Amino acid sequence: MARKPKPLVVLPHKVYIRAAGETVDMTPDLRKQVSKKCADVLLRWAKASVMEELGIG
């Protein structure tokens, strides 16, 4: 007979804050900040990619 697998325990996501030098739980506020930074970086990369393709800059 197969053994029943143990249920997974979902731990809160941890995030390392370089400026503070500490690891903290991911809060909804931190999630918003991270999401905004990712969107900004993606937008900058896309603009640079298009400008390079057009030969601008």
C-alpha distances in whole Angstrom, upper triangle without the diagonal:
4,6,9,12,15,18,21,24,27,30,34,35,38,41,43,47,49,52,51,49,46,43,42,40,40,42,43,47,46,44,47,49,46,46,50,50,48,50,53,52,51,54,56,54,55,58,59,57,59,62,62,61,65,66,67,67
4,6,9,12,15,18,21,24,27,30,32,34,37,40,43,46,49,48,46,43,39,39,36,37,39,40,43,42,40,43,45,43,42,46,47,44,46,49,48,47,50,52,50,51,55,55,53,56,59,58,58,61,63,63,63
4,6,9,12,15,18,21,24,28,29,32,35,37,41,43,46,45,43,40,36,36,34,34,36,38,41,40,38,41,43,41,41,45,45,43,45,48,47,46,49,51,49,50,54,54,53,55,58,58,57,61,62,63,63
4,6,9,12,15,18,21,25,27,29,33,35,39,41,44,43,41,38,34,34,31,31,33,34,38,37,35,38,40,38,38,42,42,40,42,45,45,44,47,49,47,48,52,52,51,53,56,56,56,59,61,61,61
4,6,9,12,15,18,21,23,26,29,32,35,37,41,39,37,34,31,30,28,28,30,31,35,34,32,35,37,34,35,38,39,37,39,42,41,40,43,45,44,45,48,49,48,50,53,53,52,56,57,58,57
4,6,9,12,15,19,21,23,27,29,33,35,38,37,35,32,28,27,25,26,28,29,32,31,30,33,35,33,33,37,37,35,38,41,40,39,43,45,43,44,48,48,47,50,53,52,53,56,57,57,57
4,6,9,13,16,18,21,24,27,31,33,36,35,33,30,26,25,22,23,24,26,29,28,27,30,32,30,30,34,34,33,35,38,38,37,40,42,41,42,45,46,45,48,50,50,50,53,55,55,55
4,6,9,13,15,17,21,24,27,30,33,31,30,26,23,22,19,19,21,23,26,25,23,27,28,26,27,31,31,29,32,35,34,34,37,39,38,39,42,43,42,44,47,47,47,50,52,52,51
4,6,10,12,15,18,21,24,27,30,28,27,24,20,19,16,17,19,20,24,22,21,25,26,25,25,29,29,28,31,33,33,33,36,38,37,38,41,42,42,44,47,47,47,50,52,51,50
4,7,9,12,15,19,22,25,27,26,25,21,18,16,13,13,15,17,20,19,17,21,23,21,22,25,26,25,27,30,29,29,32,34,34,35,38,39,39,41,43,44,44,47,48,48,47
4,6,9,12,15,18,21,24,22,21,18,14,12,10,11,13,15,18,17,16,20,21,19,20,24,24,23,26,28,28,29,32,33,33,34,37,38,38,40,43,43,44,47,48,47,46
4,6,10,13,16,19,21,20,19,16,12,10,6,7,9,12,14,13,12,16,17,16,17,21,21,21,23,26,26,26,29,31,31,32,35,36,36,38,40,41,42,44,46,45,43
4,7,10,13,16,19,17,17,14,10,9,6,5,9,11,13,11,10,14,15,13,15,18,18,17,20,22,22,23,26,27,27,29,31,32,32,35,37,37,38,41,42,41,40
4,7,10,13,15,14,13,10,6,6,5,5,9,12,13,11,11,15,14,13,15,18,17,17,20,22,22,23,26,27,27,29,31,32,32,35,37,37,38,41,42,41,39
4,6,9,12,11,11,8,5,6,6,6,9,12,12,9,10,13,12,10,13,15,14,15,18,19,19,20,23,24,24,26,28,29,30,32,34,34,36,38,39,38,36
4,6,9,9,7,6,4,6,9,9,12,15,15,11,12,15,13,12,15,17,15,16,19,20,19,21,24,24,24,27,29,28,30,33,34,34,36,38,38,37,35
4,6,6,6,6,6,8,10,10,13,15,14,10,12,14,12,11,15,16,14,15,19,18,18,21,23,23,23,26,28,28,29,32,33,33,35,37,37,36,34
4,5,5,7,9,11,14,14,16,19,17,13,15,17,14,13,17,17,14,16,19,19,18,21,23,22,23,26,27,27,28,31,32,32,34,36,36,35,32
4,6,8,11,12,15,16,17,19,17,14,17,18,14,14,18,18,15,17,20,19,19,22,24,23,24,27,28,27,30,32,32,33,35,37,37,35,32
4,6,9,10,14,14,16,18,16,14,17,18,15,15,19,19,17,20,23,22,22,25,27,26,27,30,31,31,33,36,36,36,39,41,40,39,36
4,7,10,14,15,17,20,18,15,18,20,17,17,20,21,19,20,24,23,22,25,28,27,27,31,32,31,33,36,36,36,39,41,41,39,37
4,6,10,12,14,18,17,14,16,19,17,16,20,21,19,21,24,24,23,26,28,28,29,32,33,33,34,37,38,38,41,43,43,41,39
4,7,9,12,15,15,12,14,17,16,15,18,20,18,19,23,23,23,25,28,28,28,31,33,33,34,37,38,38,40,42,43,41,39
4,6,9,12,12,10,12,15,14,14,17,19,18,19,22,23,23,25,27,28,29,31,33,33,35,37,38,39,41,43,43,42,40
4,6,10,11,9,10,14,14,13,16,18,18,19,21,23,23,25,27,28,29,31,33,34,35,37,39,39,41,43,44,42,41
4,7,8,6,7,10,11,10,12,15,15,15,18,20,20,21,24,25,26,28,30,31,32,34,35,36,38,40,41,40,38
4,5,5,6,9,10,11,12,14,15,16,18,20,21,22,24,26,27,28,30,32,33,35,36,37,39,41,42,40,39
4,6,5,6,9,10,10,12,14,15,16,18,20,21,22,24,26,27,29,30,31,33,35,36,37,39,40,39,38
4,5,5,6,9,10,11,13,14,16,17,19,20,21,23,25,26,27,29,30,32,33,35,36,38,39,37,36
4,5,5,6,8,10,11,12,14,15,17,18,20,21,23,24,26,27,29,30,32,33,35,36,37,36,34
4,5,5,6,9,10,11,12,14,15,16,18,20,21,22,24,26,27,29,30,31,33,35,36,34,33
4,5,5,6,9,10,11,12,14,15,16,18,20,21,22,24,26,27,29,30,32,33,34,33,32
4,5,5,6,9,10,11,12,14,15,17,18,20,21,23,24,26,27,29,30,32,33,31,30
4,5,5,6,9,10,11,12,14,15,17,18,20,21,22,24,26,27,29,30,31,30,29
4,6,5,6,9,10,11,12,14,15,16,18,20,21,23,24,26,27,29,30,29,28
4,5,5,6,9,10,10,12,14,15,16,18,20,21,22,24,26,27,28,27,26
4,5,5,6,9,10,11,12,14,15,17,18,20,21,22,24,26,27,25,24
4,5,5,6,9,10,11,12,14,15,16,18,20,21,22,24,26,24,23
4,6,5,6,9,10,10,12,14,15,16,18,20,21,23,24,23,22
4,5,5,6,9,10,11,12,14,16,17,18,20,21,22,20,19
4,5,5,6,9,10,11,12,14,15,16,18,20,21,19,18
4,5,5,6,9,10,10,12,14,15,16,18,20,19,18
4,5,5,6,9,10,11,12,14,15,17,18,17,16
4,5,5,6,9,10,11,12,14,15,16,14,13
4,6,5,6,9,10,10,12,14,15,14,14
4,5,5,6,9,10,11,12,14,13,14
4,5,5,6,9,10,11,12,11,11
4,6,5,6,9,10,10,9,9
4,5,5,6,9,10,10,11
4,5,5,6,9,9,10
4,5,5,6,5,7
4,5,5,6,7
4,5,8,10
4,6,9
4,7
4
